[in-house]
Amino acid sequence: MFPTAFDYHRAESVDEALRLLREHEDAKLLAGGHSLLPMMKLRLAAPEVVIDIGRIASLRGPHATADGVRIGSLTTHHALATDPMVAERAPLVAEAAAHIADPAVRHRGTIGGNIAHADPASDLPAVLVALGASVHITGNEGSRQVAASDFFTGLLETDLDEHELLTAIDVPMQSSAGVCYAKHEHPASGYAVVGAAAVVVMEGGQCTEARLAWNGVAAVPPVADLSSLIGTAVDDEAIAAALADWSTDDPLGDLHASGDYRLHLARVYGRRALACARDRANA
């Protein structure tokens, strides 16, 4: 499998990358390469120009902020899974990153490339939605910030314009929350058939906040209405009742799992993730 011919440019800065995007109409950005290159080899994507941003140092690394973590878009999944600061301040991100594919992919793949590709079976989109994260985007008209819940707009579609660059992700601190990522993965690819990202905050034995989002179920990460859990101890019966009738429009279905089966798995793994997050919040 070989891609069609293309021109290659290596950008050394964000400004240079934006200039190249402005100069070349049919261009794609290359970060870690684990999303774009397979599509090019299958000829599902055939850009005339590839702009390599992989060596822009300012886009690398997680950094502590006053209220959480800022993650540069070129930060690898391995770095997220193994960084002690991320484990302390954004443990759900670290946990999900450790579930991604295999070591080779985790050492090269980047968080920015992952979410910009917006594959519904990826592990990070639902995690960022559940955490209330925000995405920083820079373009020729300046910079803007988008909530993760608004960033994913469809199947392999985002709010990112073709002449914009995803530069960072802000993740709020989860100091008092219990978090958990539960995943039913495809045995060959490691992609999520269904992945559930849960956040539960407990105070005095009662739930004050609960959030749950899924990967693999729909074109964009669906979110559960968990208002019935507020003020409760979030016992197993309350969790089961909260998700008993949960569904979403147009669930994904393919040769690996039908839409109905994915909905069933979403409820099963949603219950597991919420129970795990509750237990961690109470620990």
N, C-alpha and C positions, 0 to 999 in steps of 0.2 A: 504494500500500500504506500503510494507516494503522493504528496500534495502537488497541486499545480504550481507552476513557477511563480515566484514572488520576489520583490525587492526587500532587502533587510536593512534596518537602521537600528543603531543602539543609542538610546537616549541616556545622557549622563545627569540630567536634572528634570524636575517636573516641568519647568519652563520649556526645555528643549522637547520634551515629549508632547506638550501642548502645541508647540510650533509645528512639529512633524504631523500631528493630527490635523492641524489647520491646512497644511500644504498638500496632504494626500487624502483625497476623498474616500477611497476604498482601502482603509487601513484598519488593522487590528492590533491591539496591545498584547504583548507577550510578557507574562510574569514568570510563574513557575513552569508553565507549558503543559500541565496535565489536563487542562480543559481544551485549550485551543488546538494543540498539535494532533490529538486523536481525531478531532473533527476535520482538520485539514487533510489528514491521511485518508479518511473516509470520503473526502471531498464533499462533506456536508458544509464546509466553509472553504472559500477560495479567495482570500483577500489578495489584492495586488501588492500590498505593502504590509510587512510585519514590523512593528516598532517594539524593540526589546527594552523594557523598563527594569529588568531584573537587577541592574547594578546601581540603581538610585538609592544611595545610602539613607537619605532622609525619610524614605518610606519603610524602613526596616525597624523592627523591634517593638515590644510592648513597653510602655512607660506609665508609671504611677501618676495619677492626677489627684486633685483634692477630693474628688468624689467617685473615683473608680480607676479605670484603666483605659488608656488610649493605645490602640493597636495599629501600628503602621500597616498599610495594605500589603506590603511585601513580607510580612512576618510569616514564617513557615508554620505549618501545623505542628511539627516537632517542637519548635520553640514554644508554642502555646501550651503544648502538653507537658513540657518539662520545666518551664520557668516557675520558680517558687513564688514570685510576686503574683503571677497570674493565678496560680493555685490558691493563693490566699484571698485575693481581691475579686477574682472572677472564676471560681472553681467550676462552674458549669461549662465555661468555654474550654478550660483545660480538660475536663472529663470528655467532652464531645470530640475535641481534637485528637485525643488518644484513640478514638474509635475509627478514625478515618483510614480507610484502605489498608496499606501496609507501610513498613518503614521507609521504603524507597520513595513512595508518594509523599509521606509526611515530611521527609527531609527536603523535598523540592517544591511541593505544592504550597500555595500561599492563601491566606484568608481573603485577600482582595480578589484574586483570581477566582476563588471558589464562589464567593457570593455574587460577583459580577456575572459569572456564567449562569447562576440561578437555576441549577439543576434541582428539581424537586426532591431527588433522592440524596442530595448532599446532607451532611450532618449539621452544618453551622447555621443555615437560614432560620430554622425554627428556634434554635437556641438564642439567637440575637433578637428575634421577635419576642420570645418569652421574657427576656431580660430587659426589654425596653431600651435596647441599644440604639445608637444613631450613627449614620454613615456620613462621612465628610467627602464632599465632591468638589473638585477644582476644574474650572474651565476657562476659556478665554474671556468670559464675562465676569470672572471672579469665583468666589467659593460659596458653597451653600451646604446646609446640613439637612438630612432627611431621616426621619424615623425609620427604623428597620421594617416596621409594619407597613410602611408606605413604599419602601424601596423595591420590594418584589411585586411586580405587576402582572406577571403571567408566566406561562411555560417558557423558560429560558429568556425571560424578559424582565428588565428592571427600569427604574426611573433614570438610569444613567444615559445621558446623551452620547452620541457617537463621537463627539469632540470633547468629551469630558473624561477626567481621570479620577478614579476612586483613590483617595489618599490615606484615609484612616477610619477606624471604627472606635467610637466611645462606648464603653460598657460601664454602667453604674455599679458601684460597690454593692455586694450582697452580704454584708457583715452579719446581719441578723436572720438571714433567710436560710432555709434548707433547700438544696437544689439537687436535681437528678436528671440524667439522660439515660433512657432505656430504649434499646434498639433491637429490632429484628432485621438482621442484615442478610443480604444475598451472599451465599457461601463462596461464590467465585469472585465477585467484584468488591465486596465489602460495602456496597452502597446500601442505603436504608430502604428496605421494603416498607418499613414504618419505623420512625424514630419519634419518641415523645420527650419533650423538654419541659420540666416542671419546676416551679418556684413556689415555695410555701413559707410564709412568715407566721410564727406562732408567738403569742404573748400571753403569759399567764394560763397556758394550756388551751387557749382559743386562737383560732385562725383570724388574722387581721388582713391577710393578703394571699391570694392564690392565683397562679397563672399557669397555663398549659398550652403548648403549641406543638404541632406535628410536622415532621418531614415525611415525604413519600406518599402522602395521602391525596393531595390536590396540587394544582399548578402553583399555588402560593401557599405558604404555611397557614393552615387554619388554626383558629384559636377557640378554646372552649369557654363557655359561660360558666364560671365557677362561683357565682354570687351566692349559691345555696350553701357553700362551705364556710362563708364568713360568719364568725361567731360560734363555730362548732369546734369540736376536738379533731375534726377531719378523720374520723374513724373509717374503717373499711366500708361499712354500710353507707355512710354519707358519700364517700367517693364513688361507690357503685351507683348510687342514686343520681349523683350529679352527671354521670356519663352514660346512664342507661339509654337515653334517647338521643344521644349525640350523633349527629351526622353532618355531612357537608355536601354542597352541590357538586355534581360532576366529579366524583372520586376517580382517581387514576386507575386504569386497569390495563394489564398487559399479559404476556405469556407467563410471567412470574407470579402474578397475583391479580385476581379480578378486583373490580371496584368494591364489590360487597365484602370480599375477604379482607381487603385493606381497611374498610370501615370497622370490621370485627377486630382486626389487629390493633387499630388505633385505640379502641376502647380498652382492650386488654393491656396494651403497653401504657396507655394513659393512666390506668389504675395503678399499675406497678410504679410508674414514675412519681405519681402523687404520693403514694404510700411511702416510697423511699425518701422523697423530699420532706415529708412530715416527720419521719423518724429522725432524719438528720437535723431538722429544725429543733426537735425536742431533745437531742443528745446534749 
